[in-house]
Amino acid sequence: MRTAFNRGFTLIETLVALAIAALVINGFYSALSTGSLLNSRADQQAEKVLLATTIMDQVGIDIPLRAGTVDTGTHDDLSWDLVIGNTPPADMQLGPVYDGELLFVSVSVTDGSADPVVLRAIRYAQTPL
């Protein structure tokens, strides 16, 4: 003789359990896909920073450190712009700058997206010996 306690799970209980399991799995999938997207963006930014740093390191060695130098190029799917000038960028807050004393170097690297990487440096102008 079977009692009400020995019947097993009803169809409604099984469907509710499956719905709860689907919600939990969906939450895990969402977290994993967001993490993957953020990891991909971080890798792209790191690649831009690495290229900008490499170009900045070449200034004064392979690229002449002279006011008015403008250089552009591409590397893989990245494009870069280098500008060396006598005047500081408008958003750079400095004290008095004497003419010919400093050079302002700016490297911008982009992959076509809205967020380029921009590195800036201030270098002493080279005086002829």
C-alpha positions as CSV (number, residue, x, y, z in Angstrom):
1,M,0.0,0.0,0.0
2,R,1.4,3.4,-1.1
3,T,1.1,6.5,1.0
4,A,1.2,10.1,-0.1
5,F,4.8,10.4,1.2
6,N,6.2,7.7,-1.2
7,R,5.0,9.1,-4.5
8,G,8.1,11.0,-5.5
9,F,8.3,14.4,-7.1
10,T,5.3,16.0,-8.8
11,L,5.6,17.6,-12.2
12,I,5.2,21.1,-10.7
13,E,8.1,20.5,-8.2
14,T,10.3,19.3,-11.0
15,L,9.6,22.3,-13.2
16,V,10.2,24.7,-10.3
17,A,13.5,23.0,-9.5
18,L,14.5,23.3,-13.2
19,A,13.6,27.0,-13.3
20,I,15.7,27.7,-10.2
21,A,18.6,25.8,-11.7
22,A,18.3,27.7,-15.0
23,L,18.4,31.0,-13.1
24,V,21.5,30.0,-11.2
25,I,23.3,28.7,-14.4
26,N,22.3,32.0,-16.2
27,G,23.9,34.0,-13.4
28,F,27.1,32.0,-13.6
29,Y,27.2,32.4,-17.4
30,S,26.6,36.2,-17.1
31,A,29.4,36.5,-14.6
32,L,31.8,34.5,-16.8
33,S,30.9,36.4,-20.0
34,T,31.4,39.8,-18.3
35,G,34.7,38.7,-16.9
36,S,35.8,37.5,-20.4
37,L,34.8,40.9,-21.9
38,L,36.6,42.8,-19.2
39,N,39.7,40.6,-19.7
40,S,39.6,41.2,-23.5
41,R,39.4,45.0,-23.0
42,A,42.3,45.0,-20.5
43,D,44.4,43.0,-23.0
44,Q,43.6,45.6,-25.7
45,Q,44.5,48.5,-23.4
46,A,47.7,46.8,-22.3
47,E,48.7,46.3,-26.0
48,K,48.1,50.1,-26.6
49,V,50.1,51.1,-23.6
50,L,53.0,48.8,-24.6
51,L,53.1,50.3,-28.1
52,A,52.9,53.9,-26.7
53,T,55.7,53.1,-24.2
54,T,57.9,51.6,-26.9
55,I,57.5,54.6,-29.2
56,M,58.1,57.0,-26.2
57,D,61.4,55.1,-25.5
58,Q,62.5,55.6,-29.1
59,V,62.3,59.4,-28.8
60,G,65.8,60.8,-28.6
61,I,67.3,57.5,-29.8
62,D,65.7,56.5,-33.1
63,I,63.3,59.5,-33.3
64,P,65.0,62.9,-33.1
65,L,64.1,65.0,-30.1
66,R,63.3,68.2,-31.9
67,A,60.4,70.6,-31.6
68,G,58.1,70.2,-34.5
69,T,58.6,66.5,-35.0
70,V,55.4,64.8,-36.0
71,D,55.4,61.1,-36.8
72,T,52.6,58.6,-37.4
73,G,52.6,54.9,-38.0
74,T,50.7,51.6,-37.7
75,H,51.4,48.3,-35.9
76,D,49.1,45.4,-36.5
77,D,45.6,47.0,-36.1
78,L,46.9,49.9,-34.0
79,S,47.7,53.4,-35.3
80,W,49.9,55.9,-33.4
81,D,50.7,59.6,-33.5
82,L,53.8,61.3,-32.0
83,V,54.0,65.0,-31.5
84,I,57.0,66.9,-30.1
85,G,56.5,70.6,-29.4
86,N,57.6,73.7,-27.4
87,T,54.3,74.5,-25.9
88,P,52.6,72.4,-23.2
89,P,49.2,70.9,-23.8
90,A,46.3,73.1,-22.5
91,D,45.3,70.6,-19.8
92,M,48.8,70.4,-18.4
93,Q,49.3,72.7,-15.4
94,L,52.8,73.9,-15.1
95,G,54.6,76.9,-13.7
96,P,56.5,79.3,-15.9
97,V,58.2,77.6,-18.8
98,Y,61.1,79.3,-20.5
99,D,61.3,79.3,-24.2
100,G,63.5,76.5,-25.6
101,E,64.0,74.9,-22.2
102,L,61.5,72.0,-22.4
103,L,60.0,69.8,-25.0
104,F,56.6,68.2,-24.7
105,V,56.3,64.7,-26.1
106,S,52.9,63.2,-26.7
107,V,52.1,59.7,-28.1
108,S,48.6,58.6,-28.9
109,V,47.7,55.0,-29.8
110,T,44.3,54.0,-31.0
111,D,42.6,50.9,-32.5
112,G,39.7,52.9,-33.9
113,S,37.7,52.8,-30.7
114,A,36.7,55.9,-28.7
115,D,39.3,55.4,-26.0
116,P,42.9,56.0,-27.2
117,V,45.9,55.7,-24.9
118,V,47.8,58.9,-24.6
119,L,51.3,59.1,-23.0
120,R,53.0,62.4,-22.3
121,A,56.5,63.3,-21.2
122,I,58.4,66.4,-20.6
123,R,62.0,66.3,-21.8
124,Y,64.8,68.9,-21.5
125,A,65.6,70.4,-24.8
126,Q,69.0,69.3,-26.1
127,T,71.4,72.2,-26.2
128,P,74.2,72.0,-28.7
129,L,77.7,71.6,-27.3
